[in-house]
Amino acid sequence: MTMEESGDLAAMFRRLILNTGPVSIAHFMAESNARYYNSADPLGSAGDFITAPEISQMFGELIGLWLADVWMRAGRPDHAHYVELGPGRGTLARDALRAARRYGLEPRVHLVETSVALRDVQFANVPGAHWHDDLSTLPASGPILLVANEFLDALPIRQLVSTEAGWRERKVGLEGTGESGRFIFVTGSQPMDSAVPEAQRDAEPGTIIESSPAAAAVIYEVAGRLEQQGGAALFIDYGHAEERTGSTLQAVRAHRKVDPFASPGQADLTAHVDFAVLSRIAESRGAKWLGTATQGGWLRQLGIEARAAALSRSAPEHADAIRAALHRLADDEQMGALFKVMGLAASGWPDGAGF
């Protein structure tokens, strides 16, 4: 994206705020990320961030083996669908499907992706895939084997803040006017107490709680499809397994954290995923919550250390890189603790390994 295009988005937000008042964080985040993901390929060393599948083939392979294992123990049902939400470059799908194929799992492939730029890259890695703009056009029959890696964190969030006058929505406003106005957090005027869980309504002033109606809607739809069609799902993202308070909104550009308001549409805006809430939503639809584990613990349960050793033996010239990838994916001080893995399944399907 050019600076001019980013400036156009910032100018649009400034005009909107000046004419109608502060905008919701969800609106700011949705517009910014839509522009960002449709502009170019943001992944890899040349992009703004690196996801787990780009670090090592081991990540995708173990996901593929997990899917194959649960599918086999479910009786090898016919007409299975591999579904991936936000598939990035298609690297995870390519590695997962290659591993699953060794055990007879050759599902139809469906990628949910709105970015034209990323679809072009995905086609090279997963040429037989079918693309969808959202979940609504996925097949309505046949078990679903779904993966969403670093997808939920980029969905729009809403923040509520406790004030002396009660709960209010935290919004994006302007400090200054015209083209020089700076985006800042402001507090809305509309009472929002009814939107706050009763147990949290007496929190101290300044307390912030986040929610993601968009993420909740995705889990609601996926869990319903699992219960209706059969299947299992993995949601992998950075977040927390227990409810917390505080703002987690952040932006990443060129592998560094930056001000979320600095350049709308030029940085990836994300927030921590609340897996505690999402697991309850899934269960409310009748789906089975398999558990939420740390990424490091889950990968080790699935045998990533043995896989790394095998790869090092077969390609000793790459042993150092393989060891570095293992540490980055699984160590607590890297991605191992912050990133979580949540497993879901249809009520009649077996439990999955690693939880």
C-alpha positions as CSV (number, residue, x, y, z in Angstrom):
1,M,0.0,0.0,0.0
2,T,1.2,3.5,-0.8
3,M,1.4,6.2,1.7
4,E,-1.2,8.1,-0.3
5,E,-3.7,5.2,0.1
6,S,-3.0,5.0,3.9
7,G,-3.4,8.8,4.1
8,D,-6.8,8.5,2.3
9,L,-8.0,6.1,5.0
10,A,-6.7,8.3,7.8
11,A,-8.4,11.3,6.1
12,M,-11.6,9.4,5.8
13,F,-11.6,8.6,9.5
14,R,-10.9,12.3,10.3
15,R,-13.7,13.5,8.2
16,L,-16.1,10.9,9.7
17,I,-15.2,11.8,13.3
18,L,-15.4,15.5,12.6
19,N,-18.8,15.1,11.0
20,T,-20.5,12.4,13.2
21,G,-18.3,12.1,16.3
22,P,-16.0,9.3,17.6
23,V,-16.1,5.9,15.9
24,S,-16.0,2.6,17.6
25,I,-12.8,0.7,17.9
26,A,-14.5,-2.1,15.9
27,H,-15.1,0.2,13.0
28,F,-11.6,1.6,13.0
29,M,-10.1,-1.9,13.2
30,A,-12.3,-3.4,10.6
31,E,-11.7,-0.7,8.0
32,S,-7.9,-0.6,8.7
33,N,-7.5,-4.4,8.5
34,A,-9.6,-4.7,5.4
35,R,-7.4,-2.1,3.6
36,Y,-4.3,-3.7,5.0
37,Y,-5.0,-7.3,4.0
38,N,-6.2,-6.4,0.5
39,S,-3.1,-4.3,-0.3
40,A,-0.3,-6.9,-0.5
41,D,1.1,-10.1,1.1
42,P,1.9,-9.1,4.7
43,L,3.5,-12.4,5.6
44,G,7.1,-13.6,5.8
45,S,10.4,-11.9,6.4
46,A,9.7,-9.3,3.7
47,G,6.3,-8.6,5.2
48,D,5.1,-7.3,8.5
49,F,5.0,-10.5,10.6
50,I,5.7,-14.2,10.4
51,T,3.1,-16.8,11.4
52,A,3.9,-20.3,12.7
53,P,3.4,-22.2,9.4
54,E,6.1,-19.9,7.8
55,I,8.6,-20.8,10.6
56,S,8.6,-24.6,10.0
57,Q,6.8,-27.3,8.1
58,M,6.5,-29.1,11.5
59,F,3.6,-26.9,12.5
60,G,1.4,-27.7,9.6
61,E,2.4,-31.4,9.5
62,L,1.3,-31.9,13.1
63,I,-2.0,-30.2,12.5
64,G,-2.6,-32.5,9.5
65,L,-1.7,-35.5,11.6
66,W,-4.1,-34.3,14.3
67,L,-6.9,-34.0,11.8
68,A,-6.2,-37.4,10.3
69,D,-6.1,-39.0,13.7
70,V,-9.5,-37.7,14.8
71,W,-11.0,-38.5,11.4
72,M,-9.7,-42.1,11.5
73,R,-11.1,-42.6,15.0
74,A,-14.4,-41.2,13.9
75,G,-14.7,-44.0,11.4
76,R,-13.1,-42.4,8.3
77,P,-16.3,-40.7,7.2
78,D,-16.7,-39.9,3.5
79,H,-16.9,-36.5,1.8
80,A,-14.8,-34.7,4.4
81,H,-13.9,-31.0,3.9
82,Y,-10.7,-29.3,5.0
83,V,-11.6,-25.7,5.8
84,E,-9.1,-23.0,6.7
85,L,-10.0,-19.5,7.9
86,G,-7.5,-16.9,7.0
87,P,-5.1,-19.3,5.3
88,G,-2.3,-16.8,4.8
89,R,0.0,-18.0,2.0
90,G,-1.5,-21.5,2.0
91,T,1.6,-22.9,3.7
92,L,-0.2,-24.5,6.6
93,A,-2.8,-26.1,4.3
94,R,-0.1,-27.4,2.0
95,D,1.9,-29.0,4.9
96,A,-1.2,-30.3,6.7
97,L,-2.8,-31.9,3.7
98,R,0.5,-33.5,2.7
99,A,0.8,-35.1,6.1
100,A,-2.9,-36.2,6.3
101,R,-2.7,-37.8,2.8
102,R,-0.3,-40.4,4.2
103,Y,-3.2,-41.8,6.3
104,G,-5.8,-41.8,3.6
105,L,-7.4,-38.4,4.4
106,E,-7.8,-36.5,1.1
107,P,-10.6,-34.0,1.8
108,R,-12.0,-31.4,-0.5
109,V,-10.3,-28.1,0.3
110,H,-12.0,-24.8,1.2
111,L,-10.2,-21.6,2.0
112,V,-12.0,-18.7,3.5
113,E,-10.2,-15.6,2.3
114,T,-11.2,-12.1,1.2
115,S,-7.8,-10.8,0.2
116,V,-7.3,-11.0,-3.6
117,A,-3.5,-10.6,-3.1
118,L,-3.4,-13.6,-0.7
119,R,-5.7,-15.7,-2.9
120,D,-3.1,-15.5,-5.7
121,V,-0.4,-16.7,-3.4
122,Q,-2.6,-19.5,-2.0
123,F,-3.4,-20.8,-5.4
124,A,0.2,-21.6,-6.0
125,N,0.4,-23.7,-2.8
126,V,-3.1,-25.2,-2.8
127,P,-4.1,-25.3,-6.5
128,G,-7.2,-27.5,-6.0
129,A,-8.8,-25.4,-3.4
130,H,-12.2,-23.7,-3.5
131,W,-12.3,-20.1,-2.2
132,H,-15.0,-18.5,-0.1
133,D,-15.6,-14.9,1.2
134,D,-17.2,-16.2,4.4
135,L,-18.5,-19.3,6.1
136,S,-22.0,-19.1,4.6
137,T,-21.1,-20.7,1.3
138,L,-19.3,-23.7,2.7
139,P,-20.9,-27.1,1.9
140,A,-23.8,-27.9,4.1
141,S,-23.1,-31.7,4.2
142,G,-20.1,-33.8,5.0
143,P,-17.8,-33.5,8.1
144,I,-15.7,-30.4,8.5
145,L,-12.1,-30.4,9.5
146,L,-11.4,-26.8,10.2
147,V,-8.3,-24.9,11.1
148,A,-7.9,-21.2,12.0
149,N,-4.4,-20.0,12.8
150,E,-4.0,-16.4,13.8
151,F,-7.4,-15.6,12.4
152,L,-9.6,-14.6,15.4
153,D,-7.0,-12.0,16.7
154,A,-7.5,-9.8,13.6
155,L,-11.3,-9.6,14.0
156,P,-12.7,-6.3,15.3
157,I,-13.1,-5.8,19.0
158,R,-15.2,-3.7,21.3
159,Q,-13.8,-2.1,24.5
160,L,-15.9,-1.0,27.4
161,V,-14.4,1.1,30.2
162,S,-15.6,1.7,33.8
163,T,-16.1,5.3,34.7
164,E,-17.4,7.2,37.8
165,A,-20.7,7.5,35.9
166,G,-20.9,3.8,34.9
167,W,-19.7,1.8,31.9
168,R,-19.1,3.4,28.6
169,E,-17.8,2.3,25.2
170,R,-14.2,3.2,24.5
171,K,-14.0,4.9,21.0
172,V,-11.6,6.5,18.6
173,G,-11.7,10.3,18.5
174,L,-9.5,13.2,17.5
175,E,-7.1,15.5,19.4
176,G,-6.9,18.6,17.3
177,T,-8.8,19.3,14.0
178,G,-8.3,19.0,10.3
179,E,-5.5,17.0,8.7
180,S,-3.3,17.5,11.8
181,G,-5.7,15.9,14.2
182,R,-4.3,12.9,16.1
183,F,-6.3,9.8,16.7
184,I,-6.8,9.1,20.4
185,F,-9.0,6.9,22.7
186,V,-12.1,8.7,24.0
187,T,-15.0,7.6,26.2
188,G,-18.4,7.5,24.7
189,S,-21.5,9.1,26.3
190,Q,-24.0,6.2,26.0
191,P,-24.4,4.1,29.1
192,M,-23.2,0.5,28.5
193,D,-23.8,-1.1,31.9
194,S,-26.3,-3.6,30.5
195,A,-23.6,-5.0,28.1
196,V,-21.2,-5.8,31.0
197,P,-21.4,-9.2,32.8
198,E,-23.0,-8.7,36.2
199,A,-19.9,-10.0,38.0
200,Q,-17.8,-7.2,36.5
201,R,-20.1,-4.3,36.8
202,D,-18.6,-3.1,40.1
203,A,-15.0,-3.0,38.8
204,E,-12.9,0.0,39.6
205,P,-13.0,3.1,37.3
206,G,-10.5,2.7,34.5
207,T,-11.1,-1.0,34.2
208,I,-11.3,-2.1,30.5
209,I,-13.0,-5.2,29.2
210,E,-12.8,-6.4,25.6
211,S,-15.1,-8.5,23.5
212,S,-15.2,-9.6,19.9
213,P,-18.7,-10.0,18.6
214,A,-17.2,-11.0,15.2
215,A,-15.1,-13.8,16.8
216,A,-18.1,-14.9,18.8
217,A,-20.2,-15.1,15.6
218,V,-17.5,-17.3,13.9
219,I,-17.4,-19.7,16.8
220,Y,-21.2,-19.8,16.9
221,E,-21.3,-20.7,13.2
222,V,-18.5,-23.2,13.3
223,A,-19.8,-25.0,16.4
224,G,-23.3,-25.2,14.8
225,R,-21.9,-26.7,11.6
226,L,-19.8,-29.2,13.6
227,E,-22.8,-30.4,15.5
228,Q,-24.9,-30.6,12.3
229,Q,-22.3,-32.0,9.9
230,G,-19.8,-33.7,12.1
231,G,-16.1,-32.9,12.3
232,A,-13.5,-31.1,14.5
233,A,-11.8,-27.7,14.6
234,L,-8.6,-26.1,15.8
235,F,-8.4,-22.4,16.6
236,I,-4.8,-21.3,17.2
237,D,-4.1,-17.8,18.3
238,Y,-2.4,-15.6,20.9
239,G,-4.8,-15.0,23.8
240,H,-5.8,-16.2,27.2
241,A,-7.7,-19.2,28.5
242,E,-9.2,-17.4,31.5
243,E,-11.1,-14.1,31.4
244,R,-9.0,-11.0,32.0
245,T,-9.3,-7.2,31.9
246,G,-7.3,-4.5,30.1
247,S,-6.7,-3.4,26.6
248,T,-4.7,-5.8,24.3
249,L,-5.1,-3.8,21.1
250,Q,-1.8,-3.7,19.2
251,A,-0.4,-3.0,15.7
252,V,2.5,-4.7,14.0
253,R,4.4,-3.3,11.0
254,A,7.8,-4.5,9.7
255,H,8.0,-7.0,12.5
256,R,7.7,-4.2,15.2
257,K,4.9,-3.0,17.4
258,V,3.7,0.4,16.4
259,D,1.0,2.9,17.5
260,P,-2.3,1.3,16.3
261,F,-3.5,4.8,15.3
262,A,-0.3,5.9,13.4
263,S,-1.1,4.7,9.9
264,P,-4.5,3.2,9.4
265,G,-4.4,0.4,6.8
266,Q,-0.6,0.1,6.9
267,A,-0.3,-2.1,10.0
268,D,-1.9,-5.3,11.2
269,L,-4.3,-4.5,14.1
270,T,-4.9,-7.4,16.5
271,A,-6.1,-8.2,20.0
272,H,-5.8,-11.1,22.4
273,V,-8.4,-13.8,21.9
274,D,-10.7,-14.6,24.9
275,F,-10.8,-18.4,24.6
276,A,-12.8,-18.8,27.9
277,V,-15.7,-16.9,26.4
278,L,-15.4,-18.7,23.0
279,S,-15.4,-22.2,24.5
280,R,-18.7,-21.4,26.3
281,I,-20.2,-20.2,23.0
282,A,-19.2,-23.4,21.3
283,E,-20.7,-25.6,24.1
284,S,-24.0,-23.6,23.9
285,R,-24.4,-24.8,20.3
286,G,-24.0,-28.4,21.4
287,A,-20.4,-28.9,20.2
288,K,-17.8,-30.5,22.4
289,W,-15.0,-28.3,23.8
290,L,-11.9,-30.5,23.8
291,G,-9.8,-28.1,25.8
292,T,-7.6,-25.1,25.4
293,A,-3.8,-25.8,25.7
294,T,-0.7,-23.7,25.3
295,Q,0.8,-24.0,21.8
296,G,4.0,-25.3,23.2
297,G,2.4,-27.9,25.4
298,W,0.1,-29.0,22.5
299,L,2.9,-29.4,20.0
300,R,5.0,-31.3,22.4
301,Q,2.1,-33.7,23.2
302,L,1.9,-34.3,19.4
303,G,5.6,-35.1,19.2
304,I,7.2,-32.0,17.7
305,E,10.5,-32.8,19.4
306,A,10.6,-36.3,17.8
307,R,9.7,-34.8,14.4
308,A,12.4,-32.1,14.7
309,A,15.0,-34.9,15.5
310,A,13.9,-36.9,12.5
311,L,14.2,-33.9,10.2
312,S,17.6,-33.1,11.6
313,R,18.8,-36.6,10.9
314,S,17.5,-36.5,7.3
315,A,18.9,-33.0,6.6
316,P,21.8,-32.5,9.1
317,E,22.9,-29.3,7.2
318,H,19.6,-27.7,8.4
319,A,19.8,-29.0,12.0
320,D,20.4,-25.6,13.5
321,A,17.5,-24.0,11.7
322,I,15.2,-26.9,12.7
323,R,16.3,-26.5,16.4
324,A,15.7,-22.8,16.2
325,A,12.2,-23.3,14.7
326,L,11.4,-25.8,17.5
327,H,12.3,-23.3,20.2
328,R,10.4,-20.5,18.5
329,L,7.2,-22.5,18.2
330,A,7.2,-24.4,21.5
331,D,9.3,-22.5,24.1
332,D,7.4,-20.5,26.7
333,E,9.5,-17.4,26.2
334,Q,8.8,-17.5,22.4
335,M,5.3,-18.5,21.1
336,G,4.8,-21.6,23.3
337,A,2.9,-19.9,26.2
338,L,1.3,-16.8,24.7
339,F,-0.3,-18.8,21.8
340,K,-3.1,-21.1,22.7
341,V,-4.8,-24.0,20.8
342,M,-8.6,-24.6,21.3
343,G,-10.1,-27.8,20.1
344,L,-13.7,-28.3,19.2
345,A,-15.6,-31.4,17.9
346,A,-19.1,-32.6,17.1
347,S,-20.6,-34.2,20.2
348,G,-20.4,-37.7,18.6
349,W,-16.8,-37.4,17.5
350,P,-13.8,-38.6,19.5
351,D,-11.6,-36.4,21.6
352,G,-8.4,-35.0,20.0
353,A,-4.8,-35.6,21.1
354,G,-2.9,-32.9,23.0
355,F,-5.7,-31.6,25.3
